[in-house]
Amino acid sequence: MANRDDDLNDPKFKRRSQIWFGKHDKDGFAHRSWMKNQGHPNDLFDGRPVIGICNTWSELNPCNAHFREIAEFVKKGVWEAGGWPLEFPVMSLGEVLLRPTAMLWRNLASMDVEESIRGNPMDGVVLLMGCDKTTPSLIMGAASCDLPTIGLSGGPMLNGRYKKEILGSGTGVWQMSEKVRGGHMKIEEFMDAEAGMHRSKGHCMTMGTASTMASMVESLGLSLPGNAAIPAVDAQRYRLAQLTGRRIVEMVKQDVRLSHILTRKAFENAIKTLAAIGGSTNAVVHLLAMAGRIGVPLKLDDFELGSKMPDLVDIQPSGKYLMEDFYYAGGLPAVLKEIGDHLHKDAMTANGKTIWDNVKDAECFDRNVIRELNNPFMPNAGITILRGNLAPNGAVIKPSAATAHLLQHRGKAVVFETIEELHARINDESLDIDENSVMVLKNCGPKGYPGMAEVGNMPLPPKVLRKGISDMVRVSDARMSGTAYGTVVLHAAPEAAAGGPLAFVQTGDYVELDTAGRALKLEVSDADLARRKEGWTTPKPWLDRGYVRLYVDHVMGADTGADLDFLIGKSGTPVPRESH
């Protein structure tokens, strides 16, 4: 250990990578010699910044399947700035195919990122991220290391099309699926729309979780301006990648670390931006987890900072436009400029400028897509935090995706103990349910699913859909896709599988939702709840080994970000001991 500390204090090893490549002994010989088997010339070991390119490319993750090409443009930029780019893979979390839910593996991928960075000769890192969980997992892992780091998103797909309709990924599926179930759309038409929905490389083109998290990256200051909205197949995305490669080299030279950017001010800016774009509720658990890693105190109630902020962006699932339209209208810089008086303008960003310096001259080119503050798409549309005896640790609702008259509602609960029970019963015509009922789903939180799947936007019963009704109040400890919509109460904490009150709701109980009053109430006495809890046992996970067991044993509640308890905080990048 003393040897390594001496190395770090030696001026000739001023960069971390030089502890591997700068020594004139057998260890330095071995490190350089093995790297030369890839054809690297000797002068690359001269002390220039070594930049790790953290790539979540995978053919099993369609959102990120174009990342090999993006990585090459990042490398060009690194070479141009005098750095040495070295690409490395980490677990890629694809929301489309990965079961039971990509969220189960978010914390595992963050561990992969953290240990890959700490254990290898890197001076700075570029994070290539796109699909929902790849963004928070990479930032969480990098935050635990706190090297100079910059983010680059993969970009959204082009607008989906079917006949004369513009289709948003996810949102269009939910809408058309409910039309089929309600008898308003033929199954043949539903199948025909499949090919037109996803027309290009990239992630969801709605303001789903992927686009929301790309916007969070930009509003936090972790990327270059314009990162969030440039379509994946637009040449500007590759230009941004090359400039990102150049900038990370400068960040290493200036020692601009993640902790210099991920400050309390940055998180408050992100929360207000989340409201202004009508972003996904998933950002709540991800921002909480990211803050926990970097050491910024952030609580669930802090999201009320955005509750009075209007939604300025008319985009699916809350509106009608898509990310391609958002880009042409001016993208996130135009939104940030519009809400500038609500931001911490002096928050620093990855390009070395303040967030206000980056956006003060931004223009909006289409006020149908990006509205002005005095003419918003929706007023007071920020995510709202609910509390009460049904969710004493909190729950969330997205008013901009809800039906206005349902935001204040009282109804009888129709309870589903598991997602399997929901699917088995929801189409049953004899199910005692109508549009005034409150659908309650249990055991879908972090421990219960496990992994906290996106099943909170429960499908409505066909007999309700046939009435032309498209929304009901729904309550669960689950998440929902950022592409989904409806009056859906999510992330109820403590979750059912942890013995929270949700576990003891019974069909026929009355549930009251009072969004304006920030309340979620179960009309059952504490004494009755206590009696119901007698004899209750923790449900067993579907797999009791490996990472799933580790996850269930250590995952924290949704109200704190659903991270693993032993991963909170950062550990830096001490150079591990030599193995030779």
Buried (B, 14 or more C-beta within 10 A) or exposed (E): EEEBEEBEEEEEBEBBBBBBBBBEEEBBEBBBEEBEEEEBEEEBBEBBBBBBBBBBBBEEBBBBBBBEBBBBBBBBBBBEBEBBBBBBBBBBBBBBEBEBBBBBBBBBBBBBBBBBBBEBBBBBBBBBBBBBBBBBBBBBBBBBBBBBBBBBBBBBBBBBBBEEEBBBBBBBBBBBEBBBBBEEBEEEEBEEBEEBBBBBBBBBBBBBBBBBBBBBBBBBBBBBBBBBBBBBBBEEBBBBBBBBBBBBBBBBBEEBBBBBBBBBBBBBBBBBBBBBBBBBBBBBBBBBBBBBBBBBEBEBEBBBBBBEBBBBBBBBBBBBBBBBBBBBBBBBBBBBBBBBEBBBBEBBBBBEEBBBBBBEEBEBEBBEBBBEBEEBBBEBBBBBBBBBBBBBBBBBBBBBBBBEEBBEBBBBBBBBBBBEBBEEBBEEEEBEBBBEBBBBBBBBBBBBBBBBBBBBBBBBBBBBBEEEBBBBBBBBBBBBBBBBBBBBBBBBBBBBBBBBBBBBBEEEBEBBBBBEEBBBBBEBEEEEBEEBEEEEEEBEBEEEEEEBEBBBEBBBBBBBBBBBEEBBEBEEBEBEEBEE
